[in-house]
Amino acid sequence: MDPPPDHGESSYKGSNRLAGKVALITGADSGIGRAVAIAYAREGADVAISYLNEHDDAEETKRWVEKAGRRALLLPGDITDREHCKQIVAKTAKTFGRIDVLVNNAAYQATYDKLEDISDDEWDKTYSTNIGAMFRITKAALAHMKEGSSIVNTTSVNADAPNPGLIAYASTKGAIQNFTGGLAQLLAERGIRANCVAPGPIWTPLIPSTMPPSSVENFGKQVPMKRPGQPAELAAPYVMLASDEASYISGATIAVTGGKPII
């Protein structure tokens, strides 16, 4: 990517806010997921890195986690596979003994000008990746999460202001926000929190790989700050929501949108 995204490799400074915790992050090989993995490691957490098949990218994330003095576990595979969702949770729990933080971040999107151009398989893949896997991974992870644990789901500004060219993706992000609100209520008695982060235009590999060149060239110019955000600029809310400092925050959505309000 030109310019290369900033994941906080040089800028993020930890302060022991997640000391001793174990985090499972999906889509952690690059983009927002890598930025969160780096931040969590520098805050003192061990990190399980779930990703599809971008092995070189995942190894790079692992290198940064280990450079911070924390343990890293690579978990390649397709989260649209129901059994794989269970396996990544089981392997994380077996390796680290528990799960304190679950970050459901992996996502798939594609751009279409007309609804008729979206095949049934394309629609199903988007929903299976973005919301189906979230349900299954969360369901499996709860067996390994104790009071004080935290779930952080990545929704999007598209949950409130859907881009018509991303109708499949945008509608899953609305579902994620709704799922998280319900989940927070279901888990409150167990002392487990669930929240969302809603990014606006963030400079990740998903953008040039799924959008036409004209959209990529103007990406981020539509928000008040007139630029895309960097993955590193997402780290702070993910850290805060995972930390014990957020003990009374559940069912919330934190917008990181470059000044564009969400309702």
Accessible surface in RSA format (square Angstrom, percent):
REM  Atomic radii and reference values for relative SASA: ProtOr
REM  Chains: A
REM  Algorithm: Lee & Richards
REM  Probe-radius: 1.40
REM  Slices: 20
REM RES _ NUM      All-atoms   Total-Side   Main-Chain    Non-polar    All polar
REM                ABS   REL    ABS   REL    ABS   REL    ABS   REL    ABS   REL
RES MET A   1    85.39  44.2  17.59  11.6  67.80 161.4  29.83  25.4  55.56  73.6
RES ASP A   2   132.84  93.1 108.50 108.0  24.33  57.5  37.03  87.1  95.81  95.6
RES PRO A   3    80.70  58.8  80.66  73.5   0.04   0.1  80.70  66.6   0.00   0.0
RES PRO A   4   103.48  75.4  91.68  83.6  11.80  42.9  91.93  75.9  11.55  71.8
RES PRO A   5    22.74  16.6  12.97  11.8   9.77  35.5  12.97  10.7   9.77  60.7
RES ASP A   6    57.32  40.2  53.29  53.0   4.04   9.5  24.07  56.7  33.25  33.2
RES HIS A   7    12.90   7.1  11.48   8.0   1.42   3.6  10.39  10.7   2.52   2.9
RES GLY A   8     0.46   0.6   0.00   N/A   0.46   0.6   0.46   1.3   0.00   0.0
RES GLU A   9    39.12  22.5  32.14  24.3   6.99  16.6  15.92  30.8  23.20  18.9
RES SER A  10    99.69  84.2  78.48 104.7  21.21  48.9  49.07 104.5  50.62  70.9
RES SER A  11    66.62  56.3  45.85  61.2  20.78  47.9  47.18 100.5  19.45  27.2
RES TYR A  12    37.28  17.4  31.29  17.8   6.00  15.6  31.68  23.8   5.60   6.9
RES LYS A  13   161.53  78.8 140.41  86.2  21.12  50.3  99.81  89.8  61.73  65.8
RES GLY A  14    34.77  42.9   0.00   N/A  34.77  42.9   2.36   6.5  32.41  72.6
RES SER A  15    76.85  64.9  50.66  67.6  26.18  60.3  51.07 108.7  25.78  36.1
RES ASN A  16   108.69  75.0  92.01  88.9  16.68  40.2  24.33  58.5  84.36  81.5
RES ARG A  17    76.53  32.1  56.82  29.0  19.71  46.9  23.51  32.1  53.02  32.1
RES LEU A  18     0.52   0.3   0.20   0.1   0.32   0.8   0.52   0.4   0.00   0.0
RES ALA A  19    56.44  51.9  32.73  50.5  23.71  53.9  33.35  47.0  23.09  61.2
RES GLY A  20    41.33  51.0   0.00   N/A  41.33  51.0  31.80  87.3   9.52  21.3
RES LYS A  21    31.53  15.4  31.31  19.2   0.23   0.5  10.56   9.5  20.97  22.3
RES VAL A  22     2.29   1.5   2.29   2.1   0.00   0.0   2.29   2.0   0.00   0.0
RES ALA A  23     0.04   0.0   0.04   0.1   0.00   0.0   0.04   0.1   0.00   0.0
RES LEU A  24     0.00   0.0   0.00   0.0   0.00   0.0   0.00   0.0   0.00   0.0
RES ILE A  25     0.00   0.0   0.00   0.0   0.00   0.0   0.00   0.0   0.00   0.0
RES THR A  26     2.87   2.0   2.87   2.9   0.00   0.0   0.63   0.8   2.24   3.4
RES GLY A  27    14.92  18.4   0.00   N/A  14.92  18.4  10.83  29.7   4.10   9.2
RES ALA A  28     0.00   0.0   0.00   0.0   0.00   0.0   0.00   0.0   0.00   0.0
RES ASP A  29    12.44   8.7  12.44  12.4   0.00   0.0   0.00   0.0  12.44  12.4
RES SER A  30    24.30  20.5  20.53  27.4   3.77   8.7   5.19  11.0  19.12  26.8
RES GLY A  31     2.98   3.7   0.00   N/A   2.98   3.7   2.98   8.2   0.00   0.0
RES ILE A  32    20.47  11.6  17.57  13.1   2.89   7.0  17.57  12.7   2.89   7.8
RES GLY A  33     0.05   0.1   0.00   N/A   0.05   0.1   0.05   0.1   0.00   0.0
RES ARG A  34    21.95   9.2  21.95  11.2   0.00   0.0   0.00   0.0  21.95  13.3
RES ALA A  35     0.75   0.7   0.00   0.0   0.75   1.7   0.00   0.0   0.75   2.0
RES VAL A  36     0.44   0.3   0.32   0.3   0.13   0.3   0.44   0.4   0.00   0.0
RES ALA A  37     0.00   0.0   0.00   0.0   0.00   0.0   0.00   0.0   0.00   0.0
RES ILE A  38     0.51   0.3   0.34   0.3   0.17   0.4   0.47   0.3   0.04   0.1
RES ALA A  39     0.29   0.3   0.24   0.4   0.05   0.1   0.24   0.3   0.05   0.1
RES TYR A  40     0.35   0.2   0.35   0.2   0.00   0.0   0.35   0.3   0.00   0.0
RES ALA A  41     1.60   1.5   0.06   0.1   1.54   3.5   0.06   0.1   1.54   4.1
RES ARG A  42    60.48  25.4  40.21  20.5  20.27  48.3  21.79  29.8  38.69  23.4
RES GLU A  43     1.76   1.0   1.74   1.3   0.02   0.0   0.02   0.0   1.74   1.4
RES GLY A  44     9.65  11.9   0.00   N/A   9.65  11.9   9.37  25.7   0.28   0.6
RES ALA A  45     0.29   0.3   0.29   0.4   0.00   0.0   0.29   0.4   0.00   0.0
RES ASP A  46     7.16   5.0   7.16   7.1   0.00   0.0   0.00   0.0   7.16   7.1
RES VAL A  47     0.00   0.0   0.00   0.0   0.00   0.0   0.00   0.0   0.00   0.0
RES ALA A  48     0.00   0.0   0.00   0.0   0.00   0.0   0.00   0.0   0.00   0.0
RES ILE A  49     0.00   0.0   0.00   0.0   0.00   0.0   0.00   0.0   0.00   0.0
RES SER A  50     0.96   0.8   0.96   1.3   0.00   0.0   0.00   0.0   0.96   1.3
RES TYR A  51    10.67   5.0   5.18   2.9   5.49  14.3   5.49   4.1   5.18   6.4
RES LEU A  52    90.90  50.6  81.94  58.6   8.95  22.5  82.49  57.9   8.41  22.6
RES ASN A  53    91.38  63.0  80.29  77.6  11.09  26.7  21.93  52.8  69.45  67.1
RES GLU A  54    67.24  38.6  59.01  44.6   8.22  19.6  37.65  72.8  29.59  24.2
RES HIS A  55    98.36  53.8  94.91  66.0   3.44   8.8  68.40  70.5  29.95  34.9
RES ASP A  56   125.48  87.9 114.56 114.0  10.93  25.8  36.47  85.8  89.02  88.8
RES ASP A  57    56.03  39.2  54.93  54.7   1.10   2.6   3.13   7.4  52.90  52.8
RES ALA A  58     0.00   0.0   0.00   0.0   0.00   0.0   0.00   0.0   0.00   0.0
RES GLU A  59    90.66  52.1  87.08  65.9   3.59   8.5  36.54  70.7  54.12  44.2
RES GLU A  60    55.92  32.1  53.44  40.4   2.48   5.9  17.90  34.6  38.02  31.0
RES THR A  61     0.00   0.0   0.00   0.0   0.00   0.0   0.00   0.0   0.00   0.0
RES LYS A  62    53.22  26.0  53.22  32.7   0.00   0.0  18.56  16.7  34.66  36.9
RES ARG A  63   114.50  48.1 109.73  55.9   4.77  11.3  63.51  86.8  50.99  30.9
RES TRP A  64    31.73  12.7  30.76  14.9   0.97   2.3  30.24  16.1   1.49   2.4
RES VAL A  65     0.00   0.0   0.00   0.0   0.00   0.0   0.00   0.0   0.00   0.0
RES GLU A  66    79.40  45.6  64.46  48.8  14.93  35.6  23.78  46.0  55.61  45.4
RES LYS A  67   141.96  69.3 105.63  64.8  36.33  86.5  79.65  71.7  62.32  66.4
RES ALA A  68    36.58  33.6   1.69   2.6  34.89  79.4  14.96  21.1  21.61  57.3
RES GLY A  69    61.43  75.8   0.00   N/A  61.43  75.8  36.22  99.4  25.21  56.5
RES ARG A  70    71.79  30.1  64.84  33.1   6.95  16.5   8.28  11.3  63.51  38.5
RES ARG A  71   129.63  54.4 125.72  64.1   3.91   9.3  69.38  94.8  60.25  36.5
RES ALA A  72    17.07  15.7   0.00   0.0  17.07  38.8   0.00   0.0  17.07  45.2
RES LEU A  73    37.49  20.9  36.43  26.1   1.06   2.7  37.49  26.3   0.00   0.0
RES LEU A  74    37.90  21.1  22.93  16.4  14.97  37.6  22.93  16.1  14.97  40.3
RES LEU A  75     4.24   2.4   2.64   1.9   1.60   4.0   4.24   3.0   0.00   0.0
RES PRO A  76    62.59  45.6  50.42  46.0  12.17  44.2  50.51  41.7  12.08  75.1
RES GLY A  77    21.82  26.9   0.00   N/A  21.82  26.9  20.18  55.4   1.64   3.7
RES ASP A  78    64.87  45.4  59.80  59.5   5.07  12.0  19.29  45.4  45.58  45.5
RES ILE A  79    16.34   9.3  15.01  11.2   1.33   3.2  15.01  10.8   1.33   3.6
RES THR A  80    43.25  30.8  27.79  28.2  15.46  36.8  14.35  19.3  28.90  43.7
RES ASP A  81    73.36  51.4  65.02  64.7   8.34  19.7  21.77  51.2  51.59  51.5
RES ARG A  82   156.43  65.7 152.55  77.8   3.87   9.2  45.95  62.8 110.48  67.0
RES GLU A  83    92.84  53.3  90.51  68.5   2.33   5.5  42.09  81.4  50.75  41.4
RES HIS A  84    18.77  10.3  17.97  12.5   0.80   2.1   9.74  10.0   9.03  10.5
RES CYS A  85     0.00   0.0   0.00   0.0   0.00   0.0   0.00   0.0   0.00   0.0
RES LYS A  86   117.34  57.2 114.69  70.4   2.65   6.3  64.50  58.1  52.84  56.3
RES GLN A  87    75.18  42.0  73.01  53.4   2.17   5.2  19.07  40.6  56.11  42.6
RES ILE A  88     0.92   0.5   0.92   0.7   0.00   0.0   0.92   0.7   0.00   0.0
RES VAL A  89     2.01   1.3   2.01   1.8   0.00   0.0   2.01   1.7   0.00   0.0
RES ALA A  90    54.92  50.5  49.37  76.2   5.55  12.6  51.51  72.5   3.41   9.0
RES LYS A  91   107.66  52.5 105.60  64.8   2.06   4.9  61.07  55.0  46.59  49.6
RES THR A  92     0.00   0.0   0.00   0.0   0.00   0.0   0.00   0.0   0.00   0.0
RES ALA A  93    11.57  10.6   6.72  10.4   4.85  11.0   6.96   9.8   4.61  12.2
RES LYS A  94   185.79  90.6 153.37  94.1  32.42  77.2 106.18  95.6  79.61  84.8
RES THR A  95    65.15  46.3  41.55  42.1  23.60  56.2  34.45  46.3  30.70  46.4
RES PHE A  96    14.16   7.1   1.25   0.8  12.91  33.6   4.02   2.4  10.13  29.0
RES GLY A  97    60.85  75.0   0.00   N/A  60.85  75.0  30.63  84.1  30.21  67.7
RES ARG A  98    81.99  34.4  81.46  41.5   0.52   1.2  25.53  34.9  56.46  34.2
RES ILE A  99     0.79   0.4   0.00   0.0   0.79   1.9   0.00   0.0   0.79   2.1
RES ASP A 100    22.54  15.8  21.70  21.6   0.84   2.0   2.18   5.1  20.36  20.3
RES VAL A 101     1.00   0.7   1.00   0.9   0.00   0.0   1.00   0.9   0.00   0.0
RES LEU A 102     0.00   0.0   0.00   0.0   0.00   0.0   0.00   0.0   0.00   0.0
RES VAL A 103     0.06   0.0   0.06   0.1   0.00   0.0   0.06   0.1   0.00   0.0
RES ASN A 104     3.99   2.8   2.94   2.8   1.05   2.5   3.44   8.3   0.56   0.5
RES ASN A 105    18.13  12.5  11.97  11.6   6.16  14.8   0.85   2.0  17.29  16.7
RES ALA A 106    24.73  22.7  13.43  20.7  11.30  25.7  16.33  23.0   8.40  22.2
RES ALA A 107    32.48  29.9   7.92  12.2  24.56  55.9   7.92  11.2  24.56  65.1
RES TYR A 108    50.41  23.5  49.85  28.4   0.56   1.5  35.11  26.4  15.30  18.9
RES GLN A 109     5.35   3.0   4.65   3.4   0.71   1.7   0.18   0.4   5.17   3.9
RES ALA A 110    25.27  23.2  17.08  26.4   8.19  18.6  17.39  24.5   7.89  20.9
RES THR A 111    49.53  35.2  27.60  28.0  21.93  52.3  27.10  36.4  22.43  33.9
RES TYR A 112    62.04  29.0  53.73  30.6   8.31  21.6  36.30  27.3  25.74  31.7
RES ASP A 113   141.01  98.8 103.21 102.7  37.80  89.4  30.90  72.7 110.11 109.8
RES LYS A 114   122.41  59.7 115.49  70.9   6.91  16.5  66.93  60.2  55.48  59.1
RES LEU A 115   114.19  63.6 101.14  72.4  13.06  32.8 102.53  72.0  11.66  31.4
RES GLU A 116   148.83  85.4 113.83  86.1  35.00  83.3  69.49 134.4  79.34  64.8
RES ASP A 117    74.28  52.0  51.55  51.3  22.73  53.7  17.56  41.3  56.72  56.6
RES ILE A 118    22.77  13.0   5.94   4.4  16.83  40.6   6.03   4.3  16.74  45.4
RES SER A 119    61.67  52.1  49.90  66.6  11.76  27.1  51.52 109.7  10.15  14.2
RES ASP A 120   119.42  83.6 113.12 112.6   6.30  14.9  31.82  74.9  87.60  87.4
RES ASP A 121   114.68  80.3 108.67 108.2   6.01  14.2  32.30  76.0  82.37  82.2
RES GLU A 122    24.63  14.1  21.40  16.2   3.23   7.7   6.27  12.1  18.36  15.0
RES TRP A 123    85.28  34.2  85.28  41.3   0.00   0.0  65.59  35.0  19.69  31.9
RES ASP A 124    85.97  60.2  81.98  81.6   3.99   9.4  28.86  67.9  57.10  56.9
RES LYS A 125   101.11  49.3  94.95  58.3   6.16  14.7  56.77  51.1  44.34  47.2
RES THR A 126     1.84   1.3   1.84   1.9   0.00   0.0   0.43   0.6   1.41   2.1
RES TYR A 127    61.04  28.5  60.28  34.3   0.76   2.0  47.89  36.0  13.16  16.2
RES SER A 128    30.64  25.9  25.31  33.8   5.33  12.3  23.01  49.0   7.63  10.7
RES THR A 129    17.01  12.1  14.88  15.1   2.13   5.1  12.38  16.6   4.63   7.0
RES ASN A 130     1.39   1.0   0.00   0.0   1.39   3.4   0.14   0.3   1.25   1.2
RES ILE A 131    28.31  16.1  28.22  21.0   0.08   0.2  28.22  20.3   0.08   0.2
RES GLY A 132    15.03  18.5   0.00   N/A  15.03  18.5  15.03  41.3   0.00   0.0
RES ALA A 133     0.77   0.7   0.77   1.2   0.00   0.0   0.77   1.1   0.00   0.0
RES MET A 134     7.88   4.1   5.38   3.6   2.50   5.9   6.85   5.8   1.03   1.4
RES PHE A 135    94.34  47.2  93.76  58.1   0.58   1.5  93.76  56.8   0.58   1.7
RES ARG A 136    52.52  22.1  49.11  25.0   3.41   8.1  14.80  20.2  37.72  22.9
RES ILE A 137     1.24   0.7   1.24   0.9   0.00   0.0   1.24   0.9   0.00   0.0
RES THR A 138     2.46   1.7   2.46   2.5   0.00   0.0   2.46   3.3   0.00   0.0
RES LYS A 139   137.51  67.1 124.07  76.1  13.44  32.0  77.77  70.0  59.74  63.6
RES ALA A 140    25.60  23.5  11.68  18.0  13.92  31.7  22.76  32.1   2.84   7.5
RES ALA A 141     0.00   0.0   0.00   0.0   0.00   0.0   0.00   0.0   0.00   0.0
RES LEU A 142    27.96  15.6  24.02  17.2   3.94   9.9  24.02  16.9   3.93  10.6
RES ALA A 143    89.84  82.6  45.37  70.0  44.48 101.2  58.45  82.3  31.39  83.1
RES HIS A 144    62.35  34.1  53.99  37.5   8.36  21.4  37.58  38.7  24.77  28.8
RES MET A 145    14.08   7.3   0.00   0.0  14.08  33.5   0.00   0.0  14.08  18.7
RES LYS A 146   154.03  75.1 146.78  90.1   7.25  17.3  97.20  87.5  56.83  60.5
RES GLU A 147   149.04  85.6 120.44  91.1  28.60  68.1  35.15  68.0 113.89  93.0
RES GLY A 148    35.64  44.0   0.00   N/A  35.64  44.0  32.43  89.0   3.21   7.2
RES SER A 149     4.80   4.1   2.25   3.0   2.55   5.9   1.88   4.0   2.92   4.1
RES SER A 150     0.22   0.2   0.21   0.3   0.01   0.0   0.21   0.4   0.01   0.0
RES ILE A 151     0.00   0.0   0.00   0.0   0.00   0.0   0.00   0.0   0.00   0.0
RES VAL A 152     0.00   0.0   0.00   0.0   0.00   0.0   0.00   0.0   0.00   0.0
RES ASN A 153     0.00   0.0   0.00   0.0   0.00   0.0   0.00   0.0   0.00   0.0
RES THR A 154     7.65   5.4   7.06   7.2   0.58   1.4   7.06   9.5   0.58   0.9
RES THR A 155     0.97   0.7   0.09   0.1   0.88   2.1   0.09   0.1   0.88   1.3
RES SER A 156     5.48   4.6   5.45   7.3   0.02   0.1   1.73   3.7   3.75   5.3
RES VAL A 157    16.65  11.0  16.65  15.1   0.00   0.0  16.65  14.5   0.00   0.0
RES ASN A 158    18.80  13.0  17.63  17.0   1.17   2.8   0.12   0.3  18.68  18.1
RES ALA A 159    23.69  21.8   0.15   0.2  23.54  53.5   0.52   0.7  23.16  61.4
RES ASP A 160    49.36  34.6  20.09  20.0  29.27  69.2   8.18  19.2  41.18  41.1
RES ALA A 161    43.75  40.2  29.19  45.0  14.57  33.1  35.30  49.7   8.45  22.4
RES PRO A 162    84.92  61.9  69.04  62.9  15.88  57.7  69.04  57.0  15.88  98.7
RES ASN A 163    64.06  44.2  58.92  56.9   5.15  12.4  15.93  38.3  48.13  46.5
RES PRO A 164   114.59  83.5  98.44  89.7  16.16  58.7 104.53  86.3  10.06  62.5
RES GLY A 165    16.10  19.8   0.00   N/A  16.10  19.8  12.74  35.0   3.36   7.5
RES LEU A 166     7.07   3.9   6.34   4.5   0.73   1.8   7.07   5.0   0.00   0.0
RES ILE A 167    72.96  41.5  71.82  53.5   1.13   2.7  72.02  51.9   0.94   2.5
RES ALA A 168     8.93   8.2   8.05  12.4   0.87   2.0   8.05  11.3   0.87   2.3
RES TYR A 169    23.09  10.8  22.08  12.6   1.01   2.6   2.23   1.7  20.86  25.7
RES ALA A 170     2.84   2.6   0.78   1.2   2.05   4.7   0.91   1.3   1.93   5.1
RES SER A 171    42.22  35.7  26.52  35.4  15.70  36.2  36.34  77.4   5.88   8.2
RES THR A 172     0.00   0.0   0.00   0.0   0.00   0.0   0.00   0.0   0.00   0.0
RES LYS A 173     2.86   1.4   2.86   1.8   0.00   0.0   0.00   0.0   2.86   3.0
RES GLY A 174    25.01  30.8   0.00   N/A  25.01  30.8  19.20  52.7   5.81  13.0
RES ALA A 175    35.11  32.3  23.40  36.1  11.70  26.6  31.14  43.8   3.97  10.5
RES ILE A 176     1.30   0.7   1.30   1.0   0.00   0.0   1.30   0.9   0.00   0.0
RES GLN A 177    43.85  24.5  38.47  28.1   5.38  12.8  17.15  36.5  26.70  20.2
RES ASN A 178   118.33  81.6 106.52 102.9  11.81  28.4  23.79  57.2  94.54  91.4
RES PHE A 179    50.83  25.4  40.74  25.2  10.09  26.2  49.30  29.9   1.52   4.4
RES THR A 180     1.78   1.3   1.78   1.8   0.00   0.0   1.78   2.4   0.00   0.0
RES GLY A 181    23.08  28.5   0.00   N/A  23.08  28.5  21.18  58.1   1.91   4.3
RES GLY A 182    32.25  39.8   0.00   N/A  32.25  39.8  28.87  79.2   3.38   7.6
RES LEU A 183    12.65   7.0  10.53   7.5   2.11   5.3  11.19   7.9   1.46   3.9
RES ALA A 184     6.53   6.0   4.51   7.0   2.02   4.6   4.79   6.7   1.74   4.6
RES GLN A 185   142.59  79.7 121.56  88.8  21.02  50.1  50.23 106.9  92.35  70.0
RES LEU A 186   139.06  77.4 118.27  84.6  20.79  52.3 121.99  85.7  17.08  46.0
RES LEU A 187     3.97   2.2   3.97   2.8   0.00   0.0   3.97   2.8   0.00   0.0
RES ALA A 188    66.30  61.0  44.44  68.6  21.86  49.7  50.82  71.6  15.48  41.0
RES GLU A 189   174.98 100.5 135.52 102.5  39.46  93.9  57.63 111.5 117.35  95.8
RES ARG A 190   123.96  52.0 109.62  55.9  14.34  34.1  51.55  70.5  72.41  43.9
RES GLY A 191    24.61  30.4   0.00   N/A  24.61  30.4  20.43  56.1   4.18   9.4
RES ILE A 192     4.14   2.4   2.44   1.8   1.70   4.1   2.49   1.8   1.65   4.5
RES ARG A 193    18.21   7.6  18.18   9.3   0.03   0.1  13.56  18.5   4.65   2.8
RES ALA A 194     0.00   0.0   0.00   0.0   0.00   0.0   0.00   0.0   0.00   0.0
RES ASN A 195     0.00   0.0   0.00   0.0   0.00   0.0   0.00   0.0   0.00   0.0
RES CYS A 196     0.64   0.5   0.64   0.7   0.00   0.0   0.00   0.0   0.64   0.7
RES VAL A 197     0.00   0.0   0.00   0.0   0.00   0.0   0.00   0.0   0.00   0.0
RES ALA A 198     0.36   0.3   0.36   0.5   0.00   0.0   0.36   0.5   0.00   0.0
RES PRO A 199     8.25   6.0   7.24   6.6   1.01   3.7   7.24   6.0   1.01   6.3
RES GLY A 200    12.76  15.7   0.00   N/A  12.76  15.7   1.15   3.2  11.61  26.0
RES PRO A 201    13.41   9.8   7.45   6.8   5.96  21.6  12.47  10.3   0.94   5.8
RES ILE A 202    11.20   6.4   7.95   5.9   3.25   7.8   7.95   5.7   3.25   8.8
RES TRP A 203    19.85   8.0  19.85   9.6   0.00   0.0  19.85  10.6   0.00   0.0
RES THR A 204    14.70  10.5  14.70  14.9   0.00   0.0   9.15  12.3   5.55   8.4
RES PRO A 205    48.42  35.3  47.14  43.0   1.28   4.7  47.71  39.4   0.70   4.4
RES LEU A 206    49.77  27.7  44.96  32.2   4.81  12.1  47.42  33.3   2.35   6.3
RES ILE A 207    12.55   7.1  12.55   9.4   0.00   0.0  12.55   9.0   0.00   0.0
RES PRO A 208    55.93  40.8  33.79  30.8  22.14  80.5  34.55  28.5  21.38 132.9
RES SER A 209    86.29  72.9  46.42  61.9  39.87  91.9  49.38 105.1  36.91  51.7
RES THR A 210    29.43  20.9  13.80  14.0  15.63  37.2  23.10  31.0   6.33   9.6
RES MET A 211    32.99  17.1  20.21  13.4  12.77  30.4  20.34  17.3  12.65  16.8
RES PRO A 212    60.41  44.0  53.06  48.4   7.36  26.7  59.67  49.3   0.75   4.6
RES PRO A 213   115.85  84.4 107.48  98.0   8.37  30.4 112.44  92.8   3.40  21.2
RES SER A 214    72.22  61.0  66.12  88.2   6.10  14.0  48.68 103.7  23.54  33.0
RES SER A 215    47.69  40.3  36.64  48.9  11.05  25.5  19.39  41.3  28.30  39.7
RES VAL A 216    32.89  21.6  26.06  23.6   6.83  16.5  26.06  22.6   6.83  18.5
RES GLU A 217   132.13  75.9 109.24  82.6  22.89  54.5  40.08  77.5  92.05  75.2
RES ASN A 218    77.71  53.6  73.35  70.9   4.36  10.5  22.38  53.9  55.33  53.5
RES PHE A 219    24.09  12.1  15.24   9.4   8.85  23.0  18.62  11.3   5.47  15.7
RES GLY A 220     0.00   0.0   0.00   N/A   0.00   0.0   0.00   0.0   0.00   0.0
RES LYS A 221   109.55  53.4 103.25  63.4   6.30  15.0  67.14  60.4  42.41  45.2
RES GLN A 222   118.63  66.3  83.45  61.0  35.19  83.8  58.00 123.4  60.64  46.0
RES VAL A 223     1.93   1.3   1.61   1.5   0.31   0.8   1.93   1.7   0.00   0.0
RES PRO A 224    84.44  61.5  57.96  52.8  26.48  96.3  65.76  54.3  18.68 116.1
RES MET A 225   117.84  61.0  95.63  63.3  22.21  52.9  91.70  78.0  26.14  34.6
RES LYS A 226   137.89  67.3 123.29  75.6  14.60  34.8  78.35  70.5  59.54  63.4
RES ARG A 227   102.99  43.2 100.50  51.2   2.50   5.9  51.49  70.4  51.51  31.2
RES PRO A 228    34.94  25.5  32.69  29.8   2.25   8.2  32.69  27.0   2.25  14.0
RES GLY A 229    12.46  15.4   0.00   N/A  12.46  15.4   9.79  26.9   2.66   6.0
RES GLN A 230    41.83  23.4  41.83  30.6   0.00   0.0  20.33  43.3  21.50  16.3
RES PRO A 231     0.00   0.0   0.00   0.0   0.00   0.0   0.00   0.0   0.00   0.0
RES ALA A 232    20.75  19.1   9.15  14.1  11.60  26.4   9.73  13.7  11.02  29.2
RES GLU A 233    80.03  45.9  61.75  46.7  18.28  43.5  43.85  84.8  36.18  29.5
RES LEU A 234     0.00   0.0   0.00   0.0   0.00   0.0   0.00   0.0   0.00   0.0
RES ALA A 235     2.60   2.4   2.53   3.9   0.07   0.2   2.59   3.6   0.01   0.0
RES ALA A 236    61.22  56.3  57.49  88.7   3.73   8.5  58.92  83.0   2.30   6.1
RES PRO A 237    16.58  12.1  12.91  11.8   3.67  13.4  16.48  13.6   0.11   0.7
RES TYR A 238     0.07   0.0   0.07   0.0   0.00   0.0   0.07   0.1   0.00   0.0
RES VAL A 239     0.00   0.0   0.00   0.0   0.00   0.0   0.00   0.0   0.00   0.0
RES MET A 240    50.40  26.1  50.40  33.4   0.00   0.0  47.25  40.2   3.15   4.2
RES LEU A 241     0.00   0.0   0.00   0.0   0.00   0.0   0.00   0.0   0.00   0.0
RES ALA A 242     0.85   0.8   0.00   0.0   0.85   1.9   0.00   0.0   0.85   2.3
RES SER A 243     0.48   0.4   0.48   0.6   0.00   0.0   0.48   1.0   0.00   0.0
RES ASP A 244    94.35  66.1  83.23  82.8  11.11  26.3  39.40  92.7  54.94  54.8
RES GLU A 245   115.45  66.3  78.54  59.4  36.92  87.9  53.80 104.1  61.66  50.3
RES ALA A 246     0.47   0.4   0.00   0.0   0.47   1.1   0.47   0.7   0.00   0.0
RES SER A 247    84.83  71.7  62.67  83.6  22.16  51.0  35.35  75.3  49.48  69.3
RES TYR A 248   216.83 101.2 195.48 111.2  21.35  55.6 150.16 112.8  66.67  82.2
RES ILE A 249    59.41  33.8  56.41  42.0   3.00   7.2  59.41  42.8   0.00   0.0
RES SER A 250    51.00  43.1  21.81  29.1  29.18  67.2  21.36  45.5  29.63  41.5
RES GLY A 251    38.39  47.3   0.00   N/A  38.39  47.3   8.96  24.6  29.43  65.9
RES ALA A 252    34.76  32.0  26.42  40.8   8.34  19.0  34.11  48.0   0.65   1.7
RES THR A 253    43.82  31.2  15.26  15.5  28.56  68.1   8.50  11.4  35.32  53.4
RES ILE A 254    45.29  25.8  42.34  31.5   2.95   7.1  45.29  32.6   0.00   0.0
RES ALA A 255    43.68  40.2  17.59  27.1  26.09  59.4  17.59  24.8  26.09  69.1
RES VAL A 256    32.76  21.6  28.07  25.4   4.69  11.3  31.91  27.7   0.85   2.3
RES THR A 257    10.40   7.4   5.79   5.9   4.61  11.0   1.04   1.4   9.36  14.2
RES GLY A 258    22.71  28.0   0.00   N/A  22.71  28.0  12.41  34.1  10.30  23.1
RES GLY A 259    48.07  59.3   0.00   N/A  48.07  59.3  28.25  77.5  19.82  44.4
RES LYS A 260    71.15  34.7  69.58  42.7   1.57   3.7  35.91  32.3  35.25  37.5
RES PRO A 261   116.69  85.0  94.48  86.1  22.22  80.8 104.87  86.6  11.82  73.5
RES ILE A 262    43.02  24.5  16.77  12.5  26.26  63.3  18.89  13.6  24.13  65.5
RES ILE A 263   192.27 109.4 148.64 110.7  43.63 105.2 176.46 127.1  15.81  42.9
END  Absolute sums over single chains surface
CHAIN  1 A    11847.7       9331.0       2516.7       6657.1       5190.6
END  Absolute sums over all chains
TOTAL         11847.7       9331.0       2516.7       6657.1       5190.6
